[in-house]
Amino acid sequence: MSSPETTPEFKIVDLFAGPGGLDMAAHVLGVPVTGVEWDDNACQTRTAAGLATVKGDVRLLDPGHFDANVLAGGPPCQTFTVAGKGAGRQALDQVLDFARRMARGEDVRGELDALKDERTGLVLEPLRWALTALADGASGYDTIVLEQVPAVLPVWQEYKRILEERGYSAECTVLHTEEFGVPQTRRRAILIARKRPAGSVLSDVVEFPKPTHRRFRKGATQHTDDAGLQPWVTMGKALKDVRTPYEVVSNYGTGGDPAARGRRGHDEPAFTVTGKVSRNWLERPDIPFDPKNKERFGLPQSGVLQTFPTNYPWRGNDQAQQIGNAIPPRLGVHVLAAALRRGSGDVEVALKTLDTWEPSNGASTMYSVDEWKQKVASDEQAPATVGA
């Protein structure tokens, strides 16, 4: 994958990297990034996109295996989200207790692995990495950026407390994706932490990106004045290859009633793109509805609603799930730029690069955990060999 001019002062390790939402954001911002991902399907997509990847379990790795000063990640959200079975929500108090124990130096990995759904405990892996990077007086990561579904905000708030006790300035909030030009309504809990300069008693203020577009409100017109912000981006504008007009009927029922399915017009943002996005269908005012032959968005079009490039090379099985699980790259650009103190000019260039991105035919960088560890060991020994 061809790269814009890079900024060597930052290097990112991205945990639970998925098909590459945050990695694409880092790439167009010119920041080197290596993702850790264990799902074979997502890794196939990452390989086709040319994203640097360590294929394996984040629990088998630690900060010492990466030359990175920025920790990023979006742990699996299925057990925390309303689209999942809710094991994470039920275990929230337990997870928070685990976090506090980890902050006291206890090793709770065995207990986390024994949880009914181990994905619930994976939300604490970034904390393990952050604390490990601070061990034995080490300076730790310069910046930490994490994202998840809104139900995980209490966990990020506990992270914030723990990190602030260890010399970080940290903030967490929930962002609305349509306020950053993403053509769908989606809410994400974001944590940004930044290490305060050594010896400083002043807070290194953490600021979130400021909205560039209006928040969607059902029934409001697209051009309703709102502090000079741009109108929200509609499905019709994003999907230029889909004939308008149309109405999208959601797979999910309003208020839990399957018969009361939500509806959005082409002149509105899409519903939250989930792993079930391929079950949504389109209805048109000029064509009689045929329940046996429903029109649906294709997978590349669903990816575009997540702000992936039109020609992003989705591979493997469960492509709809890959798309639905990813952070929208456009949101990722805004969040990373805020975390790394990049200016609006950098954001503008990055977003233009994202819109014109093309997959390259260059060699992919894919390692297994063992291969990566061997590479790290070899790289560490290389200077001593040269100087011998």
C-alpha positions in Angstrom: 0.0 0.0 0.0 1.4 3.3 -1.0 2.0 5.7 1.9 1.8 9.5 2.2 4.7 11.3 3.9 5.1 9.7 7.3 5.6 11.4 10.7 8.3 9.3 12.5 7.7 10.9 15.9 4.7 8.6 16.3 4.4 4.8 15.8 1.2 3.0 16.7 0.4 -0.5 17.8 -3.3 -1.2 17.2 -4.8 -4.0 19.3 -7.9 -5.8 17.9 -7.2 -4.1 14.6 -10.0 -5.8 12.7 -10.1 -5.2 8.9 -8.3 -1.9 9.2 -10.5 1.1 10.2 -8.1 2.8 12.5 -5.1 1.6 10.5 -6.5 3.3 7.4 -6.9 6.5 9.4 -3.3 6.3 10.6 -2.1 5.5 7.1 -3.7 8.6 5.5 -2.4 10.7 8.4 1.1 9.4 7.6 1.6 7.6 10.9 3.2 4.2 10.9 1.0 1.5 12.4 1.1 -2.2 13.1 -2.1 -4.0 13.9 -2.6 -7.1 16.0 -5.6 -9.2 14.9 -6.5 -12.9 15.4 -9.5 -13.3 13.1 -8.5 -15.1 9.9 -11.1 -13.3 7.8 -10.1 -9.9 8.9 -6.5 -10.8 8.4 -7.3 -11.8 4.8 -8.7 -8.3 4.2 -5.8 -6.7 5.9 -3.4 -8.6 3.7 -5.2 -7.5 0.5 -5.1 -3.9 1.8 -1.4 -4.1 2.5 -1.7 -3.4 6.2 1.2 -4.4 8.5 -0.2 -7.1 10.8 0.7 -9.6 13.5 -1.8 -12.4 13.3 -2.5 -13.7 16.8 -3.9 -13.2 20.2 -3.0 -9.9 21.9 -2.7 -11.9 25.2 0.4 -13.6 23.8 2.2 -10.3 23.2 3.2 -7.2 25.2 4.6 -3.7 24.7 8.2 -5.1 24.5 7.4 -6.7 21.2 6.7 -3.4 19.4 8.6 -0.2 18.7 5.6 2.0 19.3 4.8 5.0 21.5 1.1 5.1 20.8 -1.3 2.4 22.0 -4.6 2.1 20.2 -7.4 -0.5 20.1 -11.0 -1.4 19.9 -11.6 -4.6 21.8 -14.4 -7.0 20.7 -17.7 -5.4 21.5 -20.2 -8.2 21.0 -20.7 -8.9 24.7 -21.1 -5.2 25.5 -23.4 -4.1 22.7 -27.1 -4.1 22.4 -26.6 -6.2 19.3 -24.9 -8.9 21.4 -26.2 -11.2 24.2 -25.3 -8.7 27.0 -22.9 -10.8 28.9 -20.6 -7.8 29.1 -23.2 -5.5 30.5 -24.1 -8.1 33.2 -20.4 -8.4 34.0 -19.7 -4.7 34.1 -19.2 -4.4 37.9 -16.9 -7.5 37.7 -14.9 -6.0 34.9 -14.4 -2.7 36.8 -13.3 -4.7 39.9 -10.7 -6.5 37.7 -9.4 -3.2 36.4 -8.9 -1.9 40.0 -7.1 -5.1 40.9 -4.9 -4.8 37.9 -4.0 -1.3 38.9 -3.0 -2.6 42.3 -0.6 -5.0 40.6 -2.6 -8.2 40.8 -2.4 -10.8 37.9 -6.0 -11.5 37.0 -5.4 -13.1 33.6 -6.4 -16.6 34.7 -9.7 -15.3 36.1 -10.4 -13.3 32.9 -9.8 -16.3 30.8 -12.3 -18.3 32.9 -15.1 -15.8 32.3 -18.2 -17.3 30.6 -17.5 -15.3 27.5 -13.8 -14.5 27.3 -14.4 -11.5 25.1 -15.7 -9.7 28.1 -12.3 -9.7 29.7 -10.5 -8.7 26.5 -11.7 -5.1 27.0 -9.1 -5.0 29.8 -6.2 -6.0 27.6 -5.3 -2.4 26.6 -5.0 -1.7 30.3 -2.6 -4.6 30.8 -0.5 -3.2 27.9 -0.6 0.3 29.3 0.4 -0.8 32.8 3.1 -3.2 31.5 4.6 -0.3 29.5 4.9 1.6 32.8 6.5 -1.2 34.7 9.9 -0.8 36.4 9.9 3.0 36.0 9.5 2.9 32.3 8.0 6.0 30.6 5.0 4.2 29.1 3.1 5.1 26.0 3.0 8.8 25.0 -0.6 8.5 23.8 -3.4 6.0 24.3 -6.5 6.0 22.0 -9.3 3.5 22.6 -12.8 3.1 21.2 -15.8 0.9 21.9 -19.6 0.9 22.0 -21.2 3.5 24.5 -21.9 0.7 27.0 -18.1 0.5 27.7 -17.9 4.2 28.7 -17.8 3.2 32.5 -14.8 1.0 31.7 -13.0 3.9 29.9 -13.8 6.1 32.9 -12.1 3.6 35.2 -9.1 3.6 32.7 -9.1 7.4 33.0 -8.8 7.3 36.8 -6.1 4.7 36.7 -4.0 6.4 34.1 -4.4 9.8 35.7 -2.8 8.3 38.8 0.2 7.4 36.7 1.0 10.7 35.1 -1.5 10.9 32.2 -4.1 13.4 31.3 -7.1 11.5 30.1 -10.6 12.1 29.0 -13.4 9.9 27.6 -16.7 10.7 25.9 -19.2 9.4 23.4 -18.9 10.8 19.8 -21.6 10.7 17.1 -20.2 9.6 13.8 -22.5 11.7 11.6 -21.0 14.8 13.2 -17.7 14.0 11.5 -19.1 13.3 8.0 -19.8 9.6 8.3 -23.1 8.8 6.4 -24.6 6.9 9.3 -25.7 7.4 12.9 -23.4 5.6 15.2 -22.1 6.3 18.7 -18.7 5.3 19.9 -17.1 5.7 23.4 -13.7 7.2 23.0 -10.8 7.4 25.4 -7.7 9.6 24.8 -4.9 9.7 27.3 -1.6 11.7 26.9 1.5 11.4 29.1 2.3 14.6 31.0 5.8 15.9 30.6 8.1 14.6 33.4 8.2 16.9 36.4 5.2 19.0 35.2 2.4 19.6 37.6 0.3 21.2 34.8 -2.4 19.2 33.1 -1.6 18.4 29.4 -5.2 19.1 28.3 -6.8 16.4 26.2 -9.3 17.7 23.7 -11.7 15.7 21.5 -12.2 16.6 17.8 -14.8 19.3 17.3 -17.8 18.3 15.1 -17.6 19.3 11.5 -21.2 18.3 10.6 -24.6 18.6 12.2 -26.1 15.9 14.4 -28.9 14.0 12.7 -32.3 14.6 14.2 -35.3 12.7 12.7 -37.7 15.1 11.2 -35.2 18.0 11.0 -34.2 19.3 7.6 -30.7 18.7 6.4 -30.0 22.4 6.1 -31.2 23.4 9.6 -28.8 26.0 10.8 -26.5 24.7 13.5 -23.5 26.8 14.4 -22.3 27.0 10.9 -21.7 23.2 10.7 -22.0 21.3 7.4 -25.1 19.3 6.8 -25.0 15.6 7.7 -23.9 13.3 4.9 -26.8 11.3 3.4 -26.8 7.8 2.0 -27.7 9.2 -1.4 -24.7 11.4 -1.4 -22.3 8.7 -0.2 -23.7 5.9 -2.5 -23.6 7.6 -5.9 -24.1 4.3 -7.7 -27.4 3.6 -6.1 -30.4 5.1 -7.8 -32.6 7.4 -5.7 -35.2 7.7 -4.3 -35.4 4.8 -1.9 -36.1 4.0 1.7 -34.0 1.6 3.8 -35.9 -0.7 6.1 -33.9 -1.8 9.1 -33.4 -5.5 10.2 -34.0 -4.3 13.7 -37.5 -3.5 15.1 -38.1 -0.2 16.9 -38.5 -0.7 20.6 -37.8 -4.4 20.3 -40.9 -5.0 18.0 -39.8 -6.8 14.9 -42.9 -5.5 13.1 -42.0 -1.9 13.8 -38.9 -1.7 11.7 -37.1 1.6 11.5 -37.0 3.4 8.1 -34.5 5.9 6.7 -34.8 7.7 3.4 -31.9 8.2 0.9 -31.8 11.9 2.1 -30.8 10.8 5.6 -27.8 9.1 7.1 -27.9 5.3 7.4 -28.8 3.4 10.5 -25.8 2.1 12.5 -24.0 -0.4 10.2 -23.8 -3.7 12.1 -22.7 -7.2 11.2 -26.4 -7.8 10.1 -26.3 -4.9 7.6 -26.9 -7.3 4.7 -30.4 -8.0 6.1 -31.6 -4.5 5.6 -33.5 -3.9 2.4 -34.5 -1.1 0.1 -38.1 -0.1 -0.9 -38.8 2.3 -3.8 -41.9 4.4 -4.4 -41.9 3.6 -8.1 -41.5 -0.2 -7.8 -44.0 -2.5 -6.1 -42.4 -4.2 -3.1 -41.6 -7.9 -3.7 -40.8 -9.7 -0.3 -39.2 -12.6 -2.3 -36.8 -10.4 -4.2 -35.6 -7.6 -1.8 -33.1 -5.1 -3.0 -30.2 -4.7 -0.6 -26.9 -2.8 -0.4 -23.9 -4.7 -1.5 -21.0 -5.3 0.8 -18.8 -2.6 -0.8 -21.6 -0.1 -0.4 -22.0 -1.1 3.2 -18.2 -0.4 3.6 -18.7 3.0 2.0 -21.3 3.8 4.6 -18.5 3.1 7.1 -16.3 5.5 5.1 -14.0 2.8 3.7 -12.9 3.5 0.2 -15.2 2.1 -2.5 -12.6 -0.4 -3.7 -11.5 -1.5 -0.3 -10.5 -5.2 -0.8 -12.8 -7.1 1.6 -11.8 -10.7 1.8 -12.6 -14.0 3.6 -16.0 -14.9 5.1 -18.2 -12.8 7.4 -17.4 -9.7 5.4 -20.6 -8.0 6.7 -19.4 -8.7 10.3 -16.0 -7.3 9.5 -17.6 -4.1 8.1 -20.0 -3.7 11.0 -17.3 -4.2 13.7 -14.9 -1.7 12.3 -14.4 1.9 13.4 -15.2 4.2 10.5 -11.9 5.4 9.1 -13.2 9.0 8.7 -14.0 9.1 12.5 -10.6 7.5 13.1 -8.9 10.4 11.3 -10.5 13.0 13.4 -9.9 11.1 16.7 -6.2 10.3 15.9 -5.6 13.8 14.7 -6.9 15.2 18.0 -5.0 12.7 20.1 -1.7 13.4 18.2 -2.3 17.1 18.0 -2.5 17.3 14.3 -4.0 20.4 12.7 -7.1 20.9 10.6 -4.9 21.1 7.5 -3.5 17.6 8.2 -7.1 16.3 8.6 -8.2 17.8 5.4 -5.3 16.2 3.4 -5.9 12.9 5.2 -9.6 12.8 4.3 -8.9 13.6 0.7 -6.3 10.8 0.6 -8.9 8.4 2.1 -11.4 9.3 -0.6 -8.8 8.6 -3.4 -7.1 5.6 -1.8 -6.2 2.7 -4.1 -4.9 -0.8 -3.1 -1.3 -1.4 -4.2 0.3 -4.5 -5.4 3.1 -4.3 -3.0 4.2 -7.1 -0.7 2.0 -7.6 2.4 3.5 -7.5 5.9 1.9 -10.4 7.8 3.5 -12.2 10.7 2.4 -14.9 13.1 3.0 -14.2 16.8 6.0 -16.5 16.7 7.4 -15.0 13.5 7.0 -11.5 15.0 8.8 -12.5 18.2 11.6 -14.0 16.2 11.8 -10.8 14.1 11.9 -8.6 17.3 14.7 -10.8 18.8 16.7 -10.7 15.5 16.3 -6.9 15.3 17.5 -6.5 18.9 20.6 -8.7 18.2 21.5 -7.0 14.9 23.2 -3.9 16.3 25.4 -6.0 18.6 26.3 -8.3 15.7 27.3 -5.3 13.5 29.4 -3.8 16.2 31.1 -7.0 17.1 
